[in-house]
Amino acid sequence: MTNTPLFLGLKLLHIFSIGCVGSAHFYLPTFYNAVLHLGADKIGFLASIIPFVSCLSFPLWMSWIDKNKQYKKTMVLNMLVGLLFILFIAVVPSITTDEWTATALASVGCLGYAFFAYPVIGIMLDSATIRVLNVRKRDLYGRQKAGTPIGFGSAVFLTGLSIEIWGTYAVFGTFTACVVLFVIVCSTTNLEPYPWNIVPDGSTENSTSEADDKKHASMWDLIEQPQALKFFVVMTFLGTVMGVVVAFLFLFIEKDLHGSPALVGLLGPLASCTEVICFYFARNIFRWLGPRKMLIIAHMIVVIRCVIYAGATTMNNSNGAILAAVAQPLHGTELRFFMGSLWVV
């Protein structure tokens, strides 16, 4: 029996990539409000650019990378280009003070990030991981993602703490650090398929690949199945709610509930704690509940969180922000239940 490699490079890539989400995605709305002085309508527009552009950028980049197989070069260049677009948002206040012009310029930065860097975080790194793991992707893929909750929680916490110390522009510092670390690790990690000597199920690598190819179905084939269509509808509603959370939760706690940036930074670790626990017991939870009940529970948690946030607005001083922070571990449970059912379905 051969020893399984640690694949430390893959684990670090997942940590640093999710760190980009924990810094830029969650804190840019705070920058839009505090520095660019944009209203909720314009912040919502900017936040919507990334998911909408992803519908185009994900398939385009995956089609490109499936043809040339240049994972390392593509991911490094895309992340660096995405970094430039995010840093462009930082200089918008020095270009204009007009609200509409600032929105237009910031949208350019969001558009560039969504087209170049976000596909790396959202799908390209996962594809590269599966490629490296090769025929053992089914039993080793989850191990490479195990540090993701810790990476996200650390990024959110460090960004919030940095904002507390150095101001709102610290968002770009932590994001830059995550991108640079990602690029360094990616440049030094072998992303070629690992040459396994023994295939766990006793079959050959070629036969496994051929079997996987036969199982591939197009999006239209899936939509024709009633159960798959119902699943897509459910995911759309839950994704919409989670998109609102990504765009406005931190800003809501800081502005409306009067929470400090340091308190907002604690939201990441608080959510990651329950996410790590649920990740560790994922298989047992799935066997106990199944995907349907996991999705129902995830939606129920969303409703509970909304009720808690509504109640927090009635509290004085920063008590509402503290209540919102106490409820944040529900986010980790909700996200892990959502992702667990998604992967299995």
Salt bridges, closest charged atoms under 4 A:
ASP41 OD2 - LYS42 NZ 3.69
GLU99 OE2 - LYS42 NZ 3.42
ASP126 OD1 - LYS145 NZ 3.42
ASP139 OD2 - ARG136 NH2 2.87
GLU192 OE1 - ARG131 NH2 3.26
ASP212 OD2 - LYS137 NZ 3.00
ASP212 OD1 - ARG138 NH2 2.98
GLU275 OE2 - ARG336 NH2 2.96
GLU334 OE1 - ARG305 NH1 2.81
